[in-house]
């Protein structure tokens, strides 16, 4: 899929007197994997929700797949997968029923086969027919991951995806993300885990108080020194 996937210019989001995003400029090309890093309250979740078209920007422009969201918001959403703190699952439906519902919303072909495949991949076979409200947080997060990948999105947005996952579930998530990256999927991930973020992503963006303070590709040799660069960016941004 050639071309730009995401382009933000002067992106701003206000909540009453609070400015969560302040003039964010960000471009992401097809196939890139970007770690969005920053301290609590930096605006990371707000940025992800704006990109996911769940929040409207207060100012600035946002292009998704080279089109303004106003012109093709619904079409863009069909090409986005979003995994966040909210699972977007119906608690009284089973994982299978939830995935079948979303599969039909996104016009996924061969629904039964695709749902069965993902239930197995995320390790939910033994819980596939129990209501989501009976699942642990970790199992619910596995189902939410299956929901986000169900329609084979071109852009995957992950907001702290490892929250609530045990070691086995985290390993499953990492394996699945690597498979999707090999498929050519573009990925943005917020995380507080610098090592894991750089292991999965080759570009780091540091957001502090709603502004991008650092944005560059990180190669393998630079990972050992990145923590110092990260702390310097956070300190500089916090001093403004």
Residue pairs with C-beta under 8 A, 6 or more apart in sequence:
1 30
1 31
1 154
1 184
2 30
3 29
3 30
3 65
3 66
4 27
4 28
4 29
4 30
4 63
4 65
4 66
5 28
5 29
5 30
5 32
5 64
5 65
5 154
5 155
5 186
6 26
6 27
6 28
6 51
6 62
6 63
6 64
6 155
6 186
6 188
7 26
7 27
7 28
7 61
7 62
7 63
7 66
8 24
8 25
8 26
8 27
8 51
8 60
8 61
8 62
8 63
9 25
9 60
9 61
10 23
10 24
10 25
10 59
10 60
10 61
11 21
11 23
11 24
11 25
11 26
11 47
11 50
11 57
11 59
11 60
11 61
11 62
12 19
12 21
12 22
12 23
12 24
12 57
12 58
12 59
12 60
13 19
13 20
13 21
13 43
13 46
13 47
13 50
13 55
13 57
13 58
13 210
14 20
14 58
19 210
20 43
20 46
20 210
21 43
21 46
21 47
21 50
21 57
21 210
22 43
22 209
22 210
22 211
23 60
23 211
24 43
24 47
24 60
24 207
24 210
24 211
24 212
25 212
26 205
26 212
26 215
28 34
28 186
28 188
29 186
30 154
30 184
30 186
31 181
31 184
31 185
31 186
32 186
32 187
32 202
32 203
33 181
33 186
33 187
33 188
33 189
33 200
33 201
33 202
33 203
34 187
34 188
34 189
34 201
34 203
34 204
34 205
35 189
35 190
35 191
35 197
35 198
35 200
35 201
35 203
35 204
35 205
36 44
36 47
36 48
36 188
36 189
36 190
36 191
36 205
36 207
37 44
37 190
37 191
37 192
37 194
37 197
37 204
37 205
37 206
37 207
37 230
38 44
38 190
38 206
38 207
38 208
38 234
39 208
39 234
39 238
41 209
42 207
42 208
42 209
42 210
43 207
43 209
43 210
44 159
44 190
44 207
45 84
45 85
45 159
45 190
46 55
46 210
47 207
48 82
48 84
48 157
48 159
48 188
48 190
49 55
49 84
50 56
50 57
50 62
51 62
51 64
51 80
51 157
51 188
52 77
52 80
52 82
52 84
52 157
53 64
53 69
53 73
53 76
53 77
53 80
54 82
61 68
62 68
62 69
63 69
64 72
64 76
64 79
64 80
64 155
65 72
65 76
65 79
65 154
65 155
67 75
67 76
69 76
78 106
78 107
78 151
79 153
79 154
79 155
80 153
80 154
80 155
80 156
80 157
81 148
81 149
81 150
81 151
81 153
81 155
81 156
81 157
82 88
82 148
82 156
82 157
82 159
83 141
83 144
83 145
83 147
83 148
83 156
83 157
83 158
83 159
83 161
84 157
84 159
84 160
85 159
85 160
85 163
87 132
87 140
87 141
87 143
87 144
87 147
88 144
88 147
89 95
89 98
89 132
89 140
89 143
89 144
89 147
90 97
90 98
90 101
90 132
91 131
91 132
91 133
92 131
92 132
92 133
93 101
93 131
93 132
94 128
94 129
94 130
94 131
94 132
95 119
95 124
95 127
95 128
95 129
95 130
95 132
95 135
95 143
95 146
96 115
96 119
96 128
96 129
98 132
98 143
98 147
99 115
99 118
99 119
99 143
99 146
99 147
99 150
100 111
100 112
100 115
102 147
102 150
102 151
103 111
103 114
103 115
103 150
103 151
104 111
106 150
106 151
107 151
108 114
108 150
108 151
114 150
115 150
118 146
118 149
118 150
119 125
119 128
119 146
121 146
121 172
121 176
122 142
122 143
122 145
122 146
122 172
122 176
123 142
123 168
123 169
123 172
124 139
124 142
124 143
124 146
127 134
127 135
127 139
132 140
132 143
135 143
136 164
137 164
138 164
138 165
138 166
138 169
140 164
141 161
141 163
141 164
141 165
141 169
142 165
142 169
142 172
145 161
145 173
145 176
148 156
148 158
149 156
149 176
149 180
152 183
152 185
153 185
154 185
154 186
155 185
155 186
155 187
155 188
156 177
156 180
156 185
156 186
156 187
156 188
157 187
157 188
157 189
158 177
158 187
158 188
158 189
158 190
158 191
159 189
159 190
160 190
160 191
160 192
161 173
161 189
161 191
162 170
162 173
162 191
162 193
162 196
165 173
174 200
177 187
177 200
178 200
180 187
181 187
181 200
187 200
187 201
189 197
189 200
189 201
191 197
194 226
194 227
194 230
195 223
197 204
198 204
198 218
198 223
198 226
202 217
202 218
202 219
203 215
203 216
203 217
203 218
204 214
204 215
204 216
204 218
204 226
204 230
205 212
205 214
205 215
206 212
206 213
206 214
206 215
206 230
206 233
206 234
206 237
207 213
208 233
208 234
208 236
208 237
208 238
209 237
209 238
209 240
211 237
211 240
213 233
213 234
213 236
213 237
214 229
214 230
214 233
218 226
